[in-house]
Amino acid sequence: MRAFSSTELANKTGDVLAAAAQEPVAIQRHGKSRFVVLTTEEFERIQQKKDTRKAVHVTDLSDADAGDLLSALEDSIEND
């Protein structure tokens, strides 16, 4: 994702919008991304996408799910 400072946004609005027409761009303040500028079409696509994730407390996991989670964590530790 391309990034622009908030000063660049103020001084080069056209450049920022041209970049945002191609892909989402980050707007940074003090070197940290604070906002994202994107097209309406991209925003609507993101809003319509169904998020199938859910939060579950570890005590509510089945034995099989807990085993899958541990395996995935171990694999991540070994391969990252």
trRosetta pair geometry for C-beta under 8 A, 3 or more apart (Angstrom, degrees):
i j d omega theta_ij theta_ji phi_ij phi_ji
1 23 6.8 -148 -123 135 64 115
1 24 5.8 -32 -133 92 114 88
1 25 6.5 159 177 -121 88 34
1 26 5.4 83 129 -21 122 102
1 36 7.8 -48 -170 -126 145 106
2 19 5.3 -97 82 -179 147 134
2 23 6.8 110 10 79 100 112
2 25 4.9 -34 79 -119 90 94
2 26 7.3 -170 96 25 41 77
3 25 6.7 160 -98 -174 27 79
3 26 4.3 -24 -109 69 84 104
3 27 7.6 169 -158 -82 70 16
3 28 5.4 38 180 -24 116 119
3 33 6.4 -99 -121 -89 120 99
4 8 4.2 -124 -174 88 98 130
4 9 5.6 120 120 -56 124 78
4 12 7.4 -133 -151 74 134 112
4 15 7.7 147 -105 105 141 102
4 16 5.1 -80 14 -105 171 105
4 19 7.4 148 -39 54 123 151
4 25 6.0 30 1 158 104 126
4 26 7.3 168 27 86 60 55
4 27 5.8 -24 73 -110 87 62
4 28 7.0 180 88 19 34 85
5 8 4.7 103 52 3 75 99
5 9 7.2 -129 99 -5 45 84
5 27 7.6 58 176 -165 14 63
5 28 5.3 -53 -108 71 53 93
5 29 7.5 104 -161 -91 72 38
6 9 5.3 -45 -152 30 39 118
6 10 6.7 39 150 -18 65 101
6 27 5.9 73 -84 173 67 101
6 28 6.9 -120 -26 84 74 43
6 29 5.0 25 -21 -87 129 83
6 34 7.7 -4 -62 44 113 130
7 10 5.7 -55 -153 36 34 109
7 11 6.1 8 158 0 69 114
8 11 6.0 -68 -134 52 30 96
8 12 5.1 -32 -175 38 73 112
8 15 7.4 -74 172 79 101 123
8 16 6.6 133 127 -64 94 113
9 12 7.3 -59 -95 60 12 69
9 13 6.4 48 179 -95 53 66
9 16 5.2 41 -114 -59 66 167
9 27 5.5 21 -56 -131 141 118
10 13 7.2 -11 -154 -56 13 91
12 15 4.1 -17 159 31 110 121
12 16 6.1 120 105 -23 82 89
13 16 5.7 -59 -149 37 33 111
13 17 6.2 27 157 -15 69 109
14 17 5.9 -57 -144 40 29 108
14 18 6.2 32 156 -22 65 107
15 18 5.7 -53 -145 35 29 112
15 19 6.4 28 155 -17 63 105
16 19 5.9 -57 -152 37 30 109
16 20 6.2 28 151 -18 65 109
16 25 6.3 -157 -162 90 77 155
16 27 7.7 40 -152 -89 136 99
16 37 6.4 58 158 55 104 160
17 20 5.4 -53 -142 39 34 112
17 21 6.5 45 153 -30 63 98
17 37 7.4 -90 -99 151 54 142
18 21 5.7 -46 -155 21 32 116
18 22 7.4 23 149 -12 58 103
19 22 5.9 -64 -164 35 39 108
19 23 7.2 -48 166 53 72 75
19 25 4.9 66 114 -66 115 142
20 23 7.4 -97 -137 77 30 37
20 24 6.7 19 -138 -131 75 32
20 25 4.9 -90 -79 12 79 111
20 37 4.3 -61 -105 117 143 104
20 38 6.0 -145 -166 -101 98 28
20 39 6.6 154 146 -49 86 67
21 39 6.3 76 -125 -72 46 113
23 38 7.9 -47 159 -119 35 89
24 36 5.1 5 -179 -178 117 111
24 37 6.8 160 -156 78 64 44
24 38 4.0 -25 -101 -84 89 109
24 42 6.4 -158 -60 135 96 156
25 36 7.0 155 77 -155 37 62
25 37 5.2 -13 59 56 91 95
25 38 7.6 168 19 -71 59 63
26 33 4.0 -49 -170 -128 131 116
26 34 8.0 113 -178 32 87 45
26 35 7.3 139 -161 79 54 48
26 36 5.8 -34 -100 -99 57 72
27 33 7.2 101 64 -150 38 66
27 34 6.1 -59 94 61 83 84
27 35 4.1 -9 51 64 114 99
27 36 7.2 -159 10 -78 83 21
27 37 6.3 73 -35 -20 110 102
28 31 6.0 -5 169 -148 128 11
28 32 6.0 155 -151 73 89 25
28 33 5.3 -53 -91 -87 81 46
28 34 6.4 120 -131 4 31 86
29 32 6.4 -30 67 61 63 79
29 34 4.8 8 15 -12 104 143
33 36 7.5 32 177 -67 114 79
38 42 4.4 -94 162 82 119 132
38 43 5.6 147 92 -53 110 85
39 42 4.6 95 58 7 84 100
39 43 6.9 -146 96 -4 45 87
40 43 5.5 -56 -148 38 33 114
40 44 6.2 31 156 -18 68 107
41 44 5.9 -56 -147 38 28 108
41 45 6.4 32 153 -22 63 106
42 45 5.6 -52 -148 34 32 115
42 46 6.5 32 154 -19 64 104
43 46 5.8 -57 -152 35 30 110
43 47 6.4 28 152 -18 65 107
44 47 5.6 -53 -145 37 34 112
44 48 6.2 27 158 -17 67 109
45 48 6.1 -62 -147 38 27 106
45 49 6.6 39 153 -36 62 101
46 49 5.8 -45 -152 15 32 116
56 60 5.2 -124 -177 80 94 118
56 61 6.2 107 128 -70 128 78
56 65 8.0 -26 100 146 155 149
57 60 4.8 85 64 3 81 107
57 61 8.0 -132 98 -23 47 79
58 61 5.7 -33 -159 1 46 117
58 66 7.1 81 -166 -111 83 101
58 69 7.9 -144 -123 95 92 165
61 65 4.3 -134 -166 93 96 114
61 66 4.4 125 115 -61 130 84
61 69 6.7 -52 -144 -3 161 140
62 65 4.6 91 50 10 80 102
62 66 6.9 -145 89 -6 39 87
63 66 5.7 -55 -145 38 29 112
63 67 6.3 32 154 -20 63 106
64 67 5.7 -55 -151 36 29 112
64 68 6.4 31 151 -19 64 105
65 68 5.5 -51 -147 36 34 113
65 69 6.3 36 153 -21 65 104
66 69 5.6 -52 -148 35 31 113
66 70 6.4 31 154 -17 64 105
67 70 5.8 -54 -146 37 31 109
67 71 6.3 32 155 -19 65 107
68 71 5.8 -56 -148 37 29 112
68 72 6.3 29 155 -18 65 108
69 72 5.8 -57 -148 37 29 110
69 73 6.3 28 155 -17 65 108
70 73 5.7 -56 -146 38 31 111
70 74 6.2 30 157 -18 66 107
71 74 5.8 -55 -146 38 29 110
71 75 6.2 30 155 -19 64 108
72 75 5.7 -54 -146 38 29 113
72 76 6.3 32 154 -21 63 106
73 76 5.6 -54 -148 35 30 113
73 77 6.4 31 154 -19 65 105
74 77 5.7 -53 -147 35 31 111
74 78 6.2 24 157 -14 65 110
75 78 5.9 -60 -144 41 28 107
75 79 5.9 -4 167 6 66 119
76 79 6.5 -73 -133 51 21 91
76 80 5.5 5 177 -11 65 124
77 80 6.8 -57 -119 37 15 99
